[in-house]
Amino acid sequence: MSDPVQAHFEAALSRRLQAAPEAVQRVLQARLQNAWPRQPTQTQPSRPARTQAPSPLAQLNREIAATAPPGRELRSAQNFRDTWSRICAEDEVTQAVEQGPENAGPLNSHRLVLRTLALMRDLSPDYLRRFLSHADTLLWLEQAQSQTRAKPPVAKPKARTKK
């Protein structure tokens, strides 16, 4: 078997086959037997099989995948993502406040928004993170809509008739 895609496909089907109910096992077994042609092609030279042991990183990934519940993320990865998003939100607000207008009046809308974000950062960092995520999503949707919006057709001027 010289095709790495074929090897990966067969390995994945074999793993699914072991954990599947009996009815699904029959279907997967048939797919495994009929999916790929078994004869070697003349254009591809055969490669020697790898005899090296997997790297320590590959072993660690295999062990983590075996112990992690299916479909769920590791708690450490989830904590890292939460911490990273909190830090990024705080940095964005700090940067926006620093770049804000210095001599703006008390009712300046830009200054009021920056002041609100700074207070939100101090009072409820989780709410700030969700609020910024929502605002980023709305901004992305607005940009996507403006890119896909077709320009209205230009009306041709009507021919003037002489009276």
N, C-alpha and C positions, 0 to 999 in steps of 0.2 A: 504494500500500500504506500505509494509514493506521494499521494496528494494529501497535503495537510488539512484541506477543507473536508475532504472525505473522512479523514481520521477523526476530526473534531465532531463532524455530524454523527458518525457512528458511535462515538463515545457519549455524546449527549443523548442519543436515542437509547443507548444501553442504560444510562443512569435513569432516564424516565421509565424505562421498561421495568426496572427493579422496584420502583415505588408505585407503580400503577396497579389498578384493579385488574382482574383476570380478563375481562372483556377488552379493556384498553391494551393489555399486554399482547393479545392476539393481533390487534391492528398494528401496534408498534413493531412487533416481530415481523409482520409481513412487509412493512415499510423498510425495516432494516435490511431484509433480504433482497428486496427489489429496487431499492433506491438508487444504487450506484452499480455500474457495470464492474464485474470482477476482473475482466481481462486487462492486462497492462497495455498501455499504448506504446507505439513504436517511437513516437516523437519525443517522449519524455524519458530521459535516462533515470534508472532507478538509483535512489540515494541509499547509502548505508544507514542502518538503523542507529539511533543514538544510544550509546552505552553509558553516557554520563548520568550521574544522579542529578535530580532536580536541584536548582539553587535553593539556598535557605529562604529567600523571599518567596519563591514558588511554594515551598513547603508550608511557610507561615500562612500564605493566602489560602491554600488548600485546607489547612487546619481551621482557620477562621470561618471559611465557608461551610465547613462541616459542623461547626458548633453554633453558628448563628441561626436563629429561627428563619424559616423561609419567608421572604417578602418583608422582613423587618430590617431596619437599619440598626447597626451597632449603637449602643448607648453613648459610647465615647465619640463616635462620628456625629451623632445628633447633638451632643453637648458642644462639640467643636463648631458645628454649623450655627448653633444658637449664639455662642460667644462671638463668633466672627461677625454675624449680622448685627449684633448689638454694638460691637466696636465700630463697624462701618457706619452705622446710623449716627452714633455719637460724633464720629469724625466729620461726617457730612454736615451735621448741624453746627459744629464748632467752626468749620471752614466757612459756612454760609454766614454765620454771625460775624466772623472776622472780616468778611468781604462786604458786609452791609454798609449802608450809607451812615456817615458819622454825624453830619449836621442836619439830619432829617427831622422834620417836625414831629410832634407827638401823635399825630393822626396819619402819618405817612404809612400807606398800606404795606410797603416792603418792610419797613421797620416793625410794624405790628405783627406781621407773619413771622419774622425772625425772633421777635420777643416771645411769641407764642410757642415756637419750636424749642427755644431755650428753656422755657418753663416746663414744657412737656418732657424734655430730656431730664430735667431735675426731678419732676414729680412721678413720672411713669415711663421708664425707658422701654418697657415692653409695648406700651401703647404707641410710643413714638416709632418704634421699629415697624409695627403693623401699619401705622399711618403712612410712613415713608414708602413702604412696600406697595400700598394701595395707590399712592400718588405716582410712583414710578410706573405702575401698571396702566394707570389712566394716561400718563404722558406717552407711553409706548403705543397705546391704542390710538391716541390722537395722531401721532406721527404715522402710524400704519394707515390710518384712514386718509390722511392728507396725501400720502403717496399713491394710494389706489384710486382716489377720487378722480374721475375723468373730468377733463376740462369741458365745460359746456360748448356745444357747437356754436361757431360764430355764424350769426344770421347774415345772409347775403343782403346787401342793400337792394331795395326794390327799384326797378327801373322807373325813371321819371317819365311821366307822360306830359306832353305839351298840351296846353289848353288853348 
